[in-house]
Amino acid sequence: MASKILYCGGNTMDNLGNGFLDIGAWYQLREVFPDAEIISISNTFPSKRYLFGNPTGMLLPGRNKPGAFDLRLCFDADYIVFTAACLADYWVTFNAELIDWIIKTQIKVVILGASGSDSGSFDYDNSEQKRIRDIVRKMNFHLMTSRDQATFDNYADLADHAHNGIDCAMFLNDAFQPSKMTIGEFDVFTFDAMKEPQIKTDRQVLRLCHKVSWVDSFCRMIRHPKKVLQLAYKMDWASEFPEDYLQLYGNCDTVHTDRVHACVAALIFGNKARYYGKSPRYGLLPRGLQGADITKEPVMLDLDFVASEKQKQLDFLHTVFN
């Protein structure tokens, strides 16, 4: 009997890079479960959808719309699958009802490219780690692939099966092939969280935004008009389609960005990237950079090394599920 998989993803309007994770996760699931029924739904939690009774628009625990509908709780499945940074206080806090449902039903939990910690993937707070471990122990935590060593070291023992793996977005070039564009050589600048630095280039520059909700949100326009107008004015492209960005990252020469997954997308298609941000999550990259410092200059990925790591991860998944 074919497996039924509940895949929880999305949230691309807040962070377009989440769509890259979805594409890479779907590729892995289809490779491992070619005959499975995969139910893909948004992993957006109810408090984020409704912001009920919250005049600031900020996310606050316990301020959901009463009886808020959660589509994630409406299916029977063999596995529920998540990606990335869900082993963190903020995630389990805002998904308390979902966590309760997972524990009650004992549905098998799978996390692909897992990471966590409210301060990023690599700076784990001991008290936070204890809280997360106490919750995860109550689940049927079937499988985890990590995207960094720290996550593997901290949580691998809780899963029935664990692999020190690689980020889901590293599978983008397996799942998607950019088409050749006709605009000549260009670089991409993607800066959402910081002022764009002075960057010299002789190529055409296209400016993108990964936080589409900043430039397409009436409530944010009211609350932060200066920031939204500045972003909207300087952007050449903002879209809810991850594939639009992959066309651009796959055709450009170099990406300059404060977004980790803008780097990943460019690098995995064989192009150069430099990271200017401060998130410790950029640390998921170094294993494939072979000593190059992506924070100092544009670098390229060792695609042969990454291909080897991806095959190890797929072999691990095949071994567990087949």
MOMOPE-V23063 format. One record per residue. N is the residue number from 0. PSI is psi in whole degrees, -180 to 180 (999 if undefined). NEAR is the number of other C-alpha atoms within 8 Angstrom. Layout:
N/PSI/NEAR, N/PSI/NEAR
This chain:
0/132/2, 1/144/6, 2/153/10, 3/125/12, 4/128/13, 5/106/14, 6/123/11, 7/112/12, 8/-145/14, 9/-141/11, 10/32/12, 11/-23/13, 12/-32/10, 13/-34/10, 14/103/11, 15/-28/14, 16/-23/11, 17/-31/11, 18/-31/13, 19/-39/14, 20/-41/13, 21/-47/13, 22/-43/13, 23/-36/14, 24/-44/13, 25/-40/8, 26/-47/11, 27/-43/10, 28/-40/9, 29/-31/10, 30/-39/8, 31/-33/11, 32/68/8, 33/-25/7, 34/5/7, 35/155/10, 36/114/8, 37/115/8, 38/109/8, 39/122/8, 40/164/11, 41/138/9, 42/13/9, 43/125/9, 44/155/9, 45/-38/11, 46/-27/14, 47/-32/8, 48/-40/7, 49/-38/8, 50/42/13, 51/134/8, 52/24/7, 53/95/9, 54/-21/4, 55/-20/4, 56/1/6, 57/155/6, 58/127/7, 59/133/8, 60/145/8, 61/13/4, 62/28/10, 63/157/13, 64/132/11, 65/129/4, 66/29/5, 67/134/7, 68/134/5, 69/108/8, 70/-27/6, 71/-21/10, 72/8/7, 73/15/6, 74/148/6, 75/135/5, 76/162/10, 77/-34/10, 78/146/11, 79/129/13, 80/132/12, 81/167/12, 82/156/14, 83/-135/13, 84/64/11, 85/3/11, 86/62/11, 87/153/13, 88/-48/11, 89/-38/7, 90/-47/10, 91/-29/12, 92/-49/8, 93/-9/10, 94/33/9, 95/-43/8, 96/-40/6, 97/-43/9, 98/-44/9, 99/-42/8, 100/-43/9, 101/-42/11, 102/-42/11, 103/-45/6, 104/-21/6, 105/32/8, 106/144/12, 107/124/11, 108/132/14, 109/130/12, 110/119/12, 111/129/14, 112/43/14, 113/146/17, 114/-179/13, 115/-160/13, 116/128/16, 117/-23/7, 118/10/8, 119/177/11, 120/-17/15, 121/-9/12, 122/76/8, 123/129/11, 124/132/7, 125/-41/6, 126/-39/6, 127/-45/11, 128/-42/12, 129/-43/8, 130/-44/9, 131/-44/12, 132/-40/10, 133/-37/8, 134/-46/8, 135/-33/9, 136/-26/9, 137/-13/7, 138/166/12, 139/77/10, 140/95/13, 141/-46/10, 142/144/11, 143/131/15, 144/132/15, 145/163/17, 146/4/16, 147/158/15, 148/-39/8, 149/-43/8, 150/-42/15, 151/-46/14, 152/-36/7, 153/-28/8, 154/-6/9, 155/-33/12, 156/-16/7, 157/-19/9, 158/147/11, 159/-35/8, 160/131/9, 161/146/12, 162/131/11, 163/93/10, 164/-139/12, 165/156/14, 166/143/14, 167/-35/16, 168/-14/14, 169/-11/13, 170/7/15, 171/-41/13, 172/-13/9, 173/-33/7, 174/-20/9, 175/137/6, 176/113/6, 177/146/8, 178/149/6, 179/130/5, 180/165/6, 181/18/4, 182/7/5, 183/-173/5, 184/141/8, 185/157/12, 186/160/14, 187/131/14, 188/121/11, 189/100/14, 190/112/12, 191/-30/10, 192/-2/6, 193/163/7, 194/138/6, 195/125/5, 196/170/4, 197/119/4, 198/127/4, 199/132/4, 200/146/6, 201/-3/4, 202/161/7, 203/144/8, 204/130/8, 205/129/11, 206/125/11, 207/167/12, 208/128/12, 209/-15/13, 210/76/12, 211/-32/15, 212/-19/9, 213/-35/11, 214/6/12, 215/48/6, 216/118/8, 217/-42/6, 218/-37/6, 219/-32/11, 220/-40/12, 221/-43/7, 222/-34/6, 223/61/8, 224/-40/9, 225/-47/6, 226/-45/7, 227/-44/12, 228/-39/10, 229/-44/8, 230/-48/11, 231/-37/8, 232/-41/6, 233/-15/7, 234/137/11, 235/-25/7, 236/132/8, 237/130/10, 238/155/8, 239/0/8, 240/112/6, 241/-33/12, 242/-29/6, 243/-44/8, 244/-37/9, 245/-33/11, 246/-43/10, 247/-46/9, 248/-29/14, 249/-18/12, 250/-13/10, 251/172/13, 252/-53/9, 253/142/13, 254/130/17, 255/125/14, 256/159/15, 257/14/13, 258/121/12, 259/-44/11, 260/-10/9, 261/-40/12, 262/-49/14, 263/-44/11, 264/-44/15, 265/-47/17, 266/-41/12, 267/-18/13, 268/11/9, 269/14/10, 270/177/13, 271/156/13, 272/149/16, 273/136/15, 274/129/15, 275/-6/8, 276/-173/10, 277/-1/5, 278/131/6, 279/-9/10, 280/-14/9, 281/-16/8, 282/-10/9, 283/-10/10, 284/-37/8, 285/-33/10, 286/-33/7, 287/-4/10, 288/-8/13, 289/48/8, 290/-13/6, 291/146/7, 292/103/9, 293/-16/11, 294/-8/8, 295/-31/7, 296/162/8, 297/135/13, 298/171/11, 299/159/10, 300/146/12, 301/93/9, 302/-30/9, 303/-42/6, 304/-46/8, 305/-40/11, 306/-39/8, 307/-42/8, 308/-37/10, 309/-41/12, 310/-38/8, 311/-40/8, 312/-43/12, 313/-40/11, 314/-41/8, 315/-47/9, 316/-41/9, 317/-41/9, 318/-41/7, 319/-42/7, 320/-13/6, 321/999/5
